[in-house]
């Protein structure tokens, strides 16, 4: 999607607002004993409050309002009834459909008290997103985003999960272009003004950059048991700092 009108921008801002409100609500509810299924139900309440629907449910028939991935699960985790415990690393991925527009964002939090390595992983992944946002400017190649993510993650001693990309978003969940989280020199596609993309570093404490799909057919996990973290924003590309639509 490329935003060309004020109405389109306002539509994306409305969808982004619902994302942000949902993430704030779920983050505040995370504590030992809460189940991912309860968090998913809470997300459904927020969606109904704002007239939103689950875009993964609408598009892919996903059996969730939001995806919640715990510990070595990376993305697309189906919310379970297993209570969260102290030290768990919890990634929440929120993608509502609001009046014809879709926005997408994710955060990772640790159930306190968290291990030092879990906190460093979360800090690294959030820093990688910030570095990627700084590289996301009109006229820059898409691969500048991947270079920024990869450099930040390597500097901090963690691993980029290379099989999982960011993507265009707006009218559908997954649109062009793909936005890799590592540097691909041959990929010289350029970012342009108004382009809407979801930038989403996914990082592991393990050594492998590969992922596996669990038997539920949805949850993607690390192959070596490494903890995973996921941060994401939907942004509109400008000539300077991108406009974050899901803040």
N, C-alpha and C positions, 0 to 999 in steps of 0.2 A: 504494500500500500504506500502510495505517495500522497501526502496531504497537500491539497491545492486550494481548499476553501476554509473559511472560518467555521462553517458548520461541521466539516470533517474533523477539524482540530477540537472543537467542543465535544463532539461525539467520542473521540479518543480520550479526552480528559475525563469524561464521565465514566468510561470503562476503567480508566486508570485509578480514579477515586475509589471505585468499588474494590479493586485489587488492594489498594493501600489500607482501606478500612478493614477488610477481611484479614489481612496479614497482622494488623495491629491487634485485632480482637483475638486471633488464635495465639499470637505470641504471649499475650497477657494471660492466657488460660493454661499455658504449659507449666506443669508441675508434676512431681512424682505422683503416680496413681491415676492420672488422667489417661484415657485411651485415645489413640488416633481416631477411632470411630466416633468418639464423643466430639473431638475437634472437627471432624468432617460434618457432623450434624450442626455444630455451631456455625460453620461456614455456610451451610444451607440457610440458616436463619438470617445471616447477614445478606446473602443473595436475595432472599425474598423481600427483605426490608427495602432494597433498592431496585426491585424489579429485574434482577439479573438471573441468568441461568448458567449452568456449568457448560462451558464450551467443549471440554472433552467428552461430556455425556452426550451433547447434541451431535458432535462431529464423529466420534469414534465409539459411541455407546459405552463409554467408560462407566463403571458402576460406582461413581464417586461424585461428590461436589468438588473436592480438591484432592490433589495427590499429597500424601504424607509418607516420607521415606526416613527410615531410622537406621542409624549406625552405618553398616556397609551397604545399605540400599542407597542408591544415588538419586534416581528420579522415578516418577510414575508408580510410586509405592501405593498399594491399596490400603486404606486405613483399616487396621485390625483392632481387635478387642484386647490385645495384650497391653496392660498398663505400662506407661512410661516409668522408667526407673532413673534414679540419680546417675548422672554420667552419660545418659543416652544423648546422641547427636541426632537432632530432628530437623529435617528439611521440609518446608511447606511450599508447595507450588500452586499458585492461584491463577486461574484463567477463566474469567467470566465473559459471557456474552451479554452486552447491554445495548439495547436499541440499535442493533445492527453492527456494533463494533466489539472487537475483542482486544483485551490487553492482558499481559502476562508478566508475572514477577514471582520471585522466590526469595526466601531467607532461610538461613540455618541457625538454630539456637541449640545450646546444650542445656540439658536438665541439670541444675546445680545439685551438688558440687561436681564440676567437670574436671577431667584430667587436663594437665598442661598441654599435652599433644592435641587434644580436641580443641582447646582454646586457640592454639597456634594455627590449626587447620582452618578454623572459622575466620580468624583474623586474616589469614593468607587469602582465602577465597574472596572475602569482601574487598581486600586491597586489590586483588586482581580485577574485580569488577570496576573499581575506581580508576585503575590504570587504563582499562579498556574504554571507559567513558571518555577519558582525556584524548584517546586516539581516534575517536569516532567523529570525524569532521567531514563536511562536504569536500569532495575533491581528493580525499585520502583513499587509498585502496582498502577494501574490506580486510585484507590480510594484516593491516596495521593493528586491527583489534586483536587478532590472534597472537601477533608478535608481543603486544603489551601484556596479554594474559600470561603467555608462556614465560616471558622474562621474569615477571613478578613471582610466579609459582616456583620456577627453578631457583630463583634467588633465595627463597625461603625454605627450600629443601623438600618440596612436595611434588606431586605428580598430576599433570593435566590428564583428564580422561578424554582421550582424543576422538573417541567414536561418537561423542555427543556434542552437537553444535547448537549455537544460537540460530536465529531465523527471522525472516520477515514475518510481520503479524499485522492485524488490523481488521480486515474483512474475513479472514480465515485464521485458524490457529497457526498453520505452517505455510508461509509464503516464501517466495524468493526475496533476497538471496540467503543461502546458507552462510552462517557466520562462525567459522571454526575457532576453537580456543587455542590454536597453535599456529605458527607461522608457516604458510604455504607459499613459497616464492613465486610459483607459476600462476597463482591466482591473483590477478591484477584488476578485478572488477572494482569500479569506483563507487564510493558513497556519493549520494546527491541530496540536495536540499529537499526537505519534506519527507524523505524516505523513513518509514517506520520499521524498526527492527527490535527484536528482543536479544539483548546481550546477556549471556548466562554462563559464566565460568563454572565448571564442575571439576572438583579437585579431590585427590585422595592422599591418605597417609601411606598407601601401599606403593609398590614399585611398578606394578603393571598399569598400563594406560588402557587396557581392554576392559570390556564390560560383559555381563551375561544377563540373560532374561530368566527370571524365576518361573516356576511351574504355573503360577497364576496367570502367566501370559502378559503381564503388565510391568511388574517391578523389575527395574534394571539395577544390578548390584555390581560391586567390584568383584573381580575374579580371584583376588588373593586375600579377601577379608579386610582390606584396609578401610578405615573410616572414610566417609565421603561428606563433602559439603557442597552447597549449591546456592549461589546468589544470582539474582536476575532483575533487570529492569527493562521495561519497554520504553524506547526513546524515539524522538523525532530528530533526524539529522539536520543540523544547521551549519552555517559557516564557522561557528565557534563551538562552544560547549553544547552538546546535545540537550534538547529539552526532555527532561525525565517526566514521563507521563504517569508513572506509577509510584511516585514518591509520596 
